[in-house]
């Protein structure tokens, strides 16, 4: 039974005063000759022993508290109103000094459990909430509270000590209620809890806060360090961008519109307290950072000794990886390891794991079919499009950028169409394109003016072979017109001799560098991390933890705000990894903004809609998932549609349970406020777009939620967890290029002809730049030991596909299987696994 014991009493219950204006907790409640019941409550908590919060002036002295009031206070709230006062029924507050009676939780060093007895009126009714007050001098994490095993409260939150916050925390039972269904006894608490999380939009956010609000990305630069360290604000004109979580830090001295960056040696940038990454997950990240530091030591020493320290041959690059058969060889070639007499197992500390793509086939990056395969089954399988017209046509404004006629002609591709005419190949869906012309061209003049940065606006044409693989047949390389006597465009075709072989390799390297940049800036950062953040903020501000949609989304929001904050601190900021490692350099964020303004659409983030937009699929209700793929062996799409359909089915069932008709959706005030604010505030720069789905029916709600869950889980997994295995070998996916392709009239053409391999290697990042980039993608490609996965969805079907010899894009000699969308994984850099949320 819920009740453990009872006894008669006549008494007045003096309820402890809360910090919020909850008047019903301050009144004396007369219980006249009625039964009182003792409820046994099991509480699981964790002590604070990791995160050091900023020193904050105490609101009042801990010494002012009576000794018996130390510990944790608990007060139960009923779903019912007291008919005499018409206010919620509450229990007497019970204060427990848990440290004297707690038991360490099994298999855990940090978690403890203890019991509390709460006294309630016999006609108390169903418990709906519990109020918790932390009277100790340290913050306390409350994981769960259970009442006699029947009523459960999933708290999962840090509660601050009274010198930081006198707030009495509200936790609702696990039962879900729409706003209109909220029991009368919980209505006030439901509204109060949302108000607490919204804040008032002012003040400097403290690490102990749990307030969610919006701001622009006005903290990416550091103008106080010098004008060259200033960066444009993302969000608003002229650089539209989704909003971030507000921190309220003071402005810079040089520009009052920029927020000053925090001193990372003192404290990290604010994220709401319960969003902070800690525990095993935090330790896993720190281990990855230290491994990266160790692995960067030999290339750093070489760079300090030899200037740029470009690799002299490809062996110097492969010697960065562990290979037991070459230990002695690498020992003899690496001066630092030789000087320190480091070899064998100790040497492994200074070496990277061999990427799967390299271990399967060490020379695959040079092969044309591998470039085609990776557009369908690599770390960026979402850029490839069906070619609809030849030559391709630019969408750039000719009044701004001039006429952008393609240099591609019939003679460039006709001999590679298996006897077809160009129109026949187009009609037969045989031609595809990686088109990075319009995203790069507006920025090329500034990109190429940077030191050691050289890029083109590229277009790559592929032909679909009879085996279902893609073969590159032409690469167009465009530059801004500078000299009327020098062509600004050139076209490369598959090689016919030694010279054209090296030119073709250089052309493919530039294509892969652009592909890497668009993958990281647009598909990964913008489409997933940045565009999801406003929805996460709005969820906490407008959906009560009792709301069924909050309960559905909560698993898919974990860690995302903390990960995005880390990205602002070290990836997309001035001198961050993106600026220092990728070709666009300091103009990367402006490219992100352009893609958001000109290309991103929420309604097309659904996997089927995205495939149709890119011409990779046609609607066909007779086919599985209602689509006919134009390339049948498209591993990302094949596996992704399995997961998409599973998510879609689950979400539709869930939504229809709570929303049987349109009126329930339209009348849900929390739901409508959530969606409206996510668009009008979180995506304010494009709020007027007509393509936003209307939230006016259960089907539309299910569509919106499916997109959000797909984006946070499977889409992120497909784009993130393959980065090391596909990009960890820099010649395969160079993040930047340092040289243009030499023309006969160039001074460097003679150098290229004399040593084409040396020219190629000097076009890549040097060894230290390479290992710095490799260390980062190694860290962000890793799964934590605490990872929570989507489930065992279609795991065996994916495994069967990976051994089907007819599927040549995922099976064959030297072809790695496509595992990025296998739902589960071991910890570490595995190249597989679909976590519930954006965890990296």
N, C-alpha and C positions, 0 to 999 in steps of 0.2 A: 504493500500500500504506500501511497504518497505520504500519509501521516505516520509518524513513528510513535507518538504518544500524545496523550491529552490530559488536561486537568482543569478543574473549575477555579476561577479567580474573579475577584472584583477589583479592578484597578484602573488607573489612568496610564496611558502609554504616552510618554513624552518622546516624540520623534526628533532625532538630531537634525539640526538645521543644515541644509545644503547650500552650496554657493550660488546655485541658480535660483531664480524667483519661483520656486515651487512651494506656494503657500500651504498646500495640503500637507507638507512634511513638517510644518511648524506648529500645527494645532494639536491640542490635547484631544485624544479620541477616547470617549467613554465606552468601555466594554462592560455592559451590565449583566452580571451573572451568566455569562456565556462560556462556552468551552474555548480554551486556547490550545493550540496544537504545536508540537515541536517538530520541526522539519529538519532532517539531516541533510546538510549540503556538503558535497565534495568539491573542493577547489584545487585546481592545478595551476601553479605559478612558476615563474622563472625570475631569478634575481638579475639585476643589472650588473654586468661585470665586463662590458666591452666598450660601449659608446660613452665617451666622456663629453657630457653636455657643457655648453658654455656656462661660465659662472654667472649666475643671475642673482640680483639682490633679493633677499628673502622677504616675503610679504609679511611674515611675522616669525618670531623666534620659536624654534622647536622646543626650547626650554619652557615656553609658556604653556605647553600642553600637559595635561595630567598624565601620570604614568600609565594609568589604566586605559587611556585613549590611544596609546601607541599601538601599531599593528595595522590591520586592515578592517574597515567597517563594511558591513553588508546589510542591505535593507531591501526586502522583497516588496514588489508592487503588483497588485492584482489587476486583472483585466476589467474588473467591475468597479463601479462607483459605490461609495457608501451612501445608502438612501437617505441617511440623516443629514449628511453634509454635502452630498452630490459632488464629492471629490474622491479621487482614487483611494482605495484601501491600501494601507501600507503596514508593514511589520515594524516592530521596534528594531532599531539599529543594533546589531551585534558586532562588537569590536574584538578581533581575534589577533593575539600576538603569535602569528603562525610560526615564527622562527623557533619557538620552543616546543612545537608539537608536530612539525612537518616531517614527512617521510620522503626520502629521495625516490623519485620515480624510477622504475626499473629501466636499465640500459640507458640511463641519462645522468650526466653530471650536473646539469643546470636546472632541471625541473623537479619540483617538489609538490606533494599533495598533502592536504590537511582537511579536516572536517570542521564544519561550523553548524551550530544549532540555532535555527531561527524560530521565533515564537510568533504565531499568527492567530488571528481570530478563526473560529471553527467555520464560519460562513465566508471565509476570505475569498473563495472562488479560485479560478484558475490563475496561477502565477503567469504574468506576462512580461515582467522586466525585473531586473535586479540592479540596485544602485550600489556602487562600490567606491569607497573612499580610502585613499592610501595615506595613513598617518605616520609612516616611517620617514626616514631622511633620505631614502634612495627611491628611484623609480622602480616599479614592479610590473612585470609582464604577467597578465592573467590570460591563460590559455582557454580553459573551460570551467564552467560551473554546472554541476548537476544536482538536482533536488531528488533525493531518494531514488535515483535511477530512472525517473519518469519524465522530468522536465529538464531540458538541456539548454545551456546558453554558450554558444561559441563566441568567446570574447576576442581572443587573439589580438590583444592591444596592451600598450604600455600605459600605466597610470602613474601620474607624476606625484611627487611628494608635496606636502602643503606649502613649502617655501617657494615652490615653482608655480603650482596651480592649486587653488582650493576647490576646483571643480569636482563635484561628485559625479562620477562617470555612470552613464546609462548603458545597460546591455539588455537587449531584448531576447526573448526565447527564440528557438530555432523555427518557430512556426511563422509561415509567410502570410502577410495581409496586404491586400491592395489598400490604398488610402481610404476608400469608401467603406471598407470592411474593418477598419481599425476599431478594436474594442474601445468603449468610452473611457476606460481607465488608462489607456495608453496614448490617447490622442495628443495630449499636451506634451508628453515625453517625446513622442515621435517628432513633433514640430521643433521642440527644444534641441534635440540632438542634431538635426539638420542645421539649425541656426548656429550651433557651436562650431560645426565643420565649415560653414561658409565664412565666418568671421565678418569683419566690417570693411575689408578692403584697404585697411591702413596699417601702418606700423611695420617695423622690421620683424620678420618672422624668426622666431627662436627655434633651436633644434628640438625643443620639447613640444612645440606646437603641433597640432594636427588640423591645420586650416588649409583649405583648398581654394585657390583663387587663380586668376589669369594675369598674364603679362606678356609683353612682346619679348623677343630675343634681343634685348638691348645690352646684353652682358657678354658678347662674344669677343669684343675688342678690349684693349687696354690703352686708351688715348693718353693717360697720365704718363705712360712710359715713353711716348713720342708719337708724332703724327703718323708714322709708318705702322704703328700698332693699332690704329683705329680701324674699326670694321663697321660696316653698315648694320643698322638694326633690321632684323627680320620680323615682319609684321607691320602692316600699314603701308602707305605709299612711301617710296616707289618699289618696295620689296615685300610683296605679300607672302604670308607664311602662317601656319597654324600657331596658336598661342601656347605658352608654357605655363608651368606652375609658378606663381608669384613668390618672390622671396623678400621684397621690400628693402633690399640693401641700399645704402646711400649712393648717391650719384658720384660720378667721377668729377675731378676738379676741372679737367679740360672740357668736358661736355656734360651739362646737367641732364641731358636726355639719355645718357648712358649710365647703366648701373655698374658700380665698381665690382670687380671680381674679388672674391674672398681669398684670404691667405690660406692656401691648402695645408700649410704646415701647422696652422692653429686649429682650424675647424673647416669642415666641408660645407658645401653649398646646401641650403635648406631643402629638405624634402619633408613632408609630413612624417611625424615620428614613426608611425606604424609602417611606413614605406621603406625605412632604412634597411639596407642589406647587411646582415650580420650572421653570426654563428658559422656553421659549416660552409655555407655558401660564400660568405666573406673570406673565410680562410682559403677556400679553393681559389678565389681570385688572387689573393695575396701570394699564394704559392706560384701561380702562373706568372705574376709580375716578377718575382724573384728568379724564376727559371729564365724569363726573358732577359733580365739583367745579366745573368751569368753567361748566357749564350751570345750576348752582344760584346763581351769583353774581347775575345780574339779579333773580330773585325775592327773594333774600335782601336785597338793597339796598332793593327796594320794600317789603319787610316791615319793615325797620328804619325806613324813612321814614314808612310809612303804617299802622303797627300790624299788624293781621291781614292786610291786603292781599288781601282777597277779590277775585276777578275781577269787574270791573264788567259784563262781558258775555262771551259765548262767544268772541268774537274774541280776547280777552286770553288765553284758553286755547289756541286754535289758533295764536296767534302764538309759542307756545313751540316750535313745530316749524318745520323748514326748509321754506320754500315760496318759490321764487325769484320767483314772480309777485307776492309780497307783501313783498319785501325793504324797499322804501321805506316802505310802510305801517307795518311793524313797527318800522322804524328811528325813525319819527316818534313812535310810541306809547311806546317804551321809553326812559325818561329816562337810564338808565345807558349804554345803547349810544349814545345821542345825545351824552351828555356826553363819552364816550371816543372819539367819532367812529368807531365800529366799524360797518361795514356790509359788504355783499357777502360775499366768501369768508371774511373775518375774522369776520364776524358768525356764520357757520355754526358756529364753535367754541362759541358760547354757546347753540346751539339743538339740539333733539332731532330725530332722524330721525322722519319721519311714520309712525305705526303703520299697518300694512297695512290694518287694519280701517277706519281713518279715511280713508285714501287711496282706498279703493274706494267708500266712501259716507259723506260727512261727517256726514250726519244719521241714519245707520242706528241709532244708539243710542237714538233716540227712538221707533223703530218696534216695534210689538208682535211682528211676525214675527221680528225680529232677536233679541229676547230669547229666543224659542222656539228659534231656530236655534242660538244659542250654547250652549244646554243640551245639544245633540247634537254640536256641532262647534266649541266654543269652548275656552277654557283650562280649564274645569271640566265635562267631559262625563260625569262619573261620579257625579253626585248625582241626576239625574232618575230617577224611579221610576214604575211603573204605579200608579195609584190603585186600591186594592182595595175600599175601602168609602167611602161618602160619607154624612155628613161624615167627614173623617179623625179617627182616634182616637189620643190621646196614650198613650205607654207610661210616662210618669212616674208615680212612686209617689204615689197620691192622699193617703196619710197624711203625706207630706212636703210636697207641692206643692199639695194640694187638688184638687178635681175640675176637670179641664181639658177641659170640653166646648167643642167648636168653635163659633164664631159663624157658620160657613158654613151657609146654608140653601138649599133648593131654588130659591127665587126669585133667588138670586144668579147662578146659572149656566144655568137652564133655557132662557133665550132665546138661548143661544149653543151649543146642542147640535144644530143642524140638524134640528129637529123630533123628536129622540129624547127619550125619558124618561131620567132619570138612570140607572136600572137597565139600560136598553138600551145606553146609552153605556158603562157599566162592562162589560157582557157583551161588547160589541163591541171592547173594548180601545181605547177612544177617549179616556179620561181619564188624565192623568198629573199628577205633583206634584213640586215642589221643596219639601221639608218640612224647615225649619230651626227648628221649634217646640221640640222637646225638647232640642236641643243648646244653644239660646240661653236659654230661659226660666229655668233654675236660676241663671243668672248675671246676668240683666238688671238687677236692682235695684242690684247693685254696679257693673255696666258704666255704667249711666246716671248713677250718682253721681259719675263721673269728669268732670273738666272737658272740655268740648267733645266729649263722647261721647254719642250717643243711638242706641239700637237697639230693634228689636222682635224678638219671636219670630215668624217669618214662615212662611206656607204659601202657595204659588202653584199654582193649578189651571190646567192646560193642556188644550186640546182638540185632538185630532189631525184635521187637515183632510183633505179628499179628495185634496189635492195632496201629502200626506205631510209637511206642516210642522206645527209646534206653535204654537198661538195661546193666549196667556194670557187667561183669562176671569174670574179672581177672585184677589184677594190678601187674605189674612187677616193682620192685624197685632195681636199680643197683647203686653200688658204685665202685670207682676205686679199683682194687685189691691191698690190703695192706698186709694182712696176709694170707699166703697160707693155713693156717689151719681154716680160717674163710671164709665162702662163701661170695662173693661180691654181690650176687644177691639173691633176695627172691621173691616169688610170693604169693600174697594174693587173696583169693577167697571169695565169699559171706559167711557171718557168719553162724555158726551152733550152737553157744553157746555164753555166756556172754563175755568170753575172746576174741573170734574171732570177736565178734561184735565191741569191742573197737579197736582192731587191724585194722579192716576194716575201721572204722571211721578215724583212724589216717592215713591210706593209702590214703583214699579219700581226706583228708585235704592236704596231700603232693601233690597229683595230682592237686588239685585246686590251690595250691600255685604256682606250676610250670605253670599252665594255666594262672594265673594272671600275672606272670612275662613275659611269651612269648607274651601275649596280649599287655602289656604295652611297652615292649622293641622292639618287632619285628613288630607286626601287627599295633600298633598305632603309635609309634614314627618313626620307620624306614620306613614302607611302605607308610605312609601318610605324616607326617610332614617333615622328612628329605629328602625323595626322591622327594617330590614336590618342595622343595625350589630352586634347580637349574633351573627348568622350569620357575619359577616365576621371578628369576633374569634375565634369558635370555629373557623373554618376555619384560621386561622393557628396556633392553639394545639393542634389535634388532627389535622389532615391534613398529612402530610409533603408537601413540594414534589414528591416522587416519586409521590404518590397521584394516580390518574387523575381523581378528583373535584376535587382541588385544581387540577390543570391545566385542567379545564373551567371552574371558577369564577373563576380568577385574573383573566382579562380583564374580568370583570363586577364585580370588587371594587375596581378601580383608582380612586384619588382619593376614594373615598367617605368614609373616616375623616377625611381632611383637610377635606373640604367640611363634614362634620358638626361638626368642631371649630370651623371658622370661624362656623358658625351659632350655636354656643354663645357665641362671643366677641362677636358683633355683631347677631344676628338675634333669637333667642328669649330673650336675657338681659335683665336690668333695663336700662331705657332703650334697648333695642335697637330695630331696625327694626320688629319685630312689635308691640312695646308702643307705639311712638310713631306708627305709621302705620295700625294696624287698630283697628276699633271695640272689640273686647274688651279692648284695652290690657293692664294688668297682670294681668288674669285669663285671658289667652290660654293660658298653660301649664296652668292648671287645666281649661280646656275640652279641651285635648289629652288630659289624663289621663282625663277622663270618657269621651271617645270610645274610648280604648284599653280601658277597663274594661267599657263597656257595648256596644260595637259591633264592634271589630276582631276578625277571625278569620283565622288564617293560611290555613286550607283554602279560604276564600272569596275569597282574593286572586287565584286563578286567574281569568282573564278570563271563560271560560264560566260559572263558578260565580257570579261577581259579577253578570253580566247576568241570570242566573236569580234570584238573591237579590233584585234590584231589580225583578223582574217585567218586564224589558225583552226577555226571550227565554224560549222554552219548549224543552225538549229535543225534538229531532226528528231521528232518524237518517237520514231521507230527504233532509235539507238539508245543504248544505256546512257543515263543522265540527260537525255534529250538533245544530245550533240553528236555530230559526225566530225571527228578530227580529220583535218586535211593531211596530216602526217600521222599515220596510225601508230607508229612507234615513237611516241612523244612522252618519254618517261615522266617528266614533271606533270604533264596534263593527265596522263593515265592514272598515276597514283594519287594526284591531287584531287581528281574528281571523285575517287572513292571516299576520301576524307570529307570533301565538301558535301557530298550527298548524305553522309552519316550525320554531320553537324546539322545540316538543313532539316533532316527528318526529326532529330532530337528537339531542335528549337521549335519546329512547328507543333509537335506534340505538347511541349511545355507551354507554349504561348496559348494554344487552344484550350488548355486546361484552365487557365486563369482568365482568359478573354474569349468567351464564347461568341461575342458579336462585336460589331463596330462601336457601339455605344460605350462598351467597357473600356475600349482603347481611348476614345475621344474624351471621355469624362475623367480619365485618370490624371489628376492634376500634377502629381509628381512626375509621371512619365512624360507628359507634354512639356513641362518645364525643363526636364532633362534634355530632351531632344532639341527644343528651341534654343536653349542656352549653348549647347554644344555647337550649333550652327552659327547663331547670331553673335556670340561672343568668342567662342573657341576658334571658329573659322570665319571671323568677321569680314575678312577681306574678300571672300567669295560667297557671302551669305545671300546675295541676290541671285545667285545662279538658279536657273529653272530646273536643273536636273536633280536637285535634292529630292529624295523620296518623301512623299507626304505621309505623315504618321496618322493614318485615319482608318486603319483596319488591322485585324490580327495578322493577315498575310503580309502587310507592309511592315508591321513590327517584326515579324519573323525574318523578313528579308534584311532589315537593318541589323538585327542581332546576329544573324548568320554571317554577314560581312565582317562585323566586329570580331567575332570569335575566330573565324577563318584567318583574318589578318593577324591577330595576336598569336595564333598557334601555328597552323600548318604553313601559311605563307611566310611567316618569319623563319620557321625551321628550314624551309627550302632555300631561303636566301642567306641565312646566317651560318648554319652549322657545316656547310661545305667550304667555307672560305679558306681554311688552312689546307685542306686536301687538294683543292683546285688552284688556290692562289699562293700557297706556301712555297712553291717552286717559281721564283720570280720570272724566269724566261717564259713560262707558260702564261702568266697573267701579270705583266709588269704594271705596277701602279702608276708609273710615270715613264716618259721617254725624254732623253736629253738631246737627241739629235734628230734633224729632219732627214728624209731620204735623199741622198746626194744626187744631183743632176750633173750632166756632163759639163755644164758651164760653172759649177761650183768649185771653189778652191779645194774642198775636201774630197772631191771625186777621185783624185789620184790616191789619196790615203785609203779610201774605200777599196779601190781596185787592188792596191798592194796588200792590204790585210783586211778582207771583208769580215772575218770573224772578230778581229779586234775592234773594228768599227761597230759591229753589232753589240758587242759586250760593253763598249763605252757609251752606247745609246741607252743602256739599262741603268738603274740605280747602282751605286757602288756597293761594296760588300757590307759596310756598316749601315747604309740606308736600307739595304735589303733585309738584313737581320732585324733591324728595328721594326720594319713593317711586318716581317714574319712573326716576330714576338707578339705583336698586337693581334694579328689574325689568329694566332694560336690561342691566345687568351679568350677572345670573343667567340671562338668556335667550340669551346669546351663546355661540357655539361657538369653541373655540380652534383655532388653526392646526394643533395637534397632535392634534385629535380623531380617535379611532378608531371607525369606524362598524360597525353590525351587518352591513352588506352590501347588495347590490343586490336585496333581496328584493321581488318584486312591484312594482318601481318603475313599470313601464309600465302595469300594471293600475290603479294609483292615479291615474296621469296621465289615463288614459281616463275614469275615473269623474269627474274634475274638469271634464271638458268635456261630460258627458252632461246635456242639458237636462232630462231627466226627474228628475234628482237635484237638487231645488231647495234642499237644505240645503248644497250645495257648488258649485252652478253657477247662474248667472243674472245679470241686470243688477244691478250693485252688490254681488254676492255673492262674497266672497273664496273661492278654492278651499281645500279642506282638505288641508294639506300637512304637518301635524305628524308624521305617521307615514311620510312618504317617507324611506327609510332613510339617505340621504346628504345632505350639505350643504356649502356653502362656509363659510369662517370668518365669524364675526360673528353679528348678530341677523337670522336668516333666516326664522324660523318654520317650520323643517323640520329633518329629520335625527334619526336614532336612534343615539346613541353606545352603545358596548358597556356602559358603566357609568354610575353616577351622578356625572357630572363637574361638576355645578353645583347 
